[in-house]
Amino acid sequence: RPVVGVLALQGDVREHAAMVERAGARALPVRRASELSEVDGLVLPGGESTTMSRLLETFELLEPLRERIAGGLPAFGSCAGMILLARQALDGRPDQQQLGGLDVVVRRNAFGRQVDSFEADLDFTGIEGGPVHAVFIRAPWVEKVGDGVEVLASVPEMPGSDDAAARIVAVRQGAVLATSFHPELTGDERVHRLFVDLVRQA
Ligand code: GLN
């Protein structure tokens, strides 16, 4: 079984670990660089991306993690995790650090202008067996994608608003996967399975 780390600084660490195990990998909480060196892939949970980037510095994980991601470590970021993996975050704080790995520009709290949280059933490229039920909590959306980035899911239109634009909420670039929403909360491990498959292929 591949070893999939779950960054354990903030957020739904236990829920992600349970999903990783259900998806057929061994879950390992990661708080230090020595633990990071043991994993074949890493999940970055949601939370608050500014706080998480500060905690990454405090725990001396920022540089080691940047290096491993640049070296091809498969990573899956949910919500704040997506923000951290992005090349750039709009509406971020000036001291917000990016890990890179995903050639996308995200906007923090983007849906929050209309609704703080909402749920939607989404068609998800690469996931069979019906739509994925997605829970969004002060979620970012992806505003710009680079050439190597595949869009996997979008919200067709903003719930409860007259903004008719589709909003990108799931992307993949190589072995780096990110969702604006929280797939650890719904009891459906298909997104984690997709990630564990990427880890196996890497
Ligand atoms: N709004 C948070 C941020 O900007 C993300 C929310 C979440 O991870 N649920 O970091």
Residues whose N, C-alpha, C, O or C-beta is under 5 A from the ligand:
A	BS01	LIG	G46 G47 E48 S49 T50 S78 C79 A80 R108 N109 I137 R138
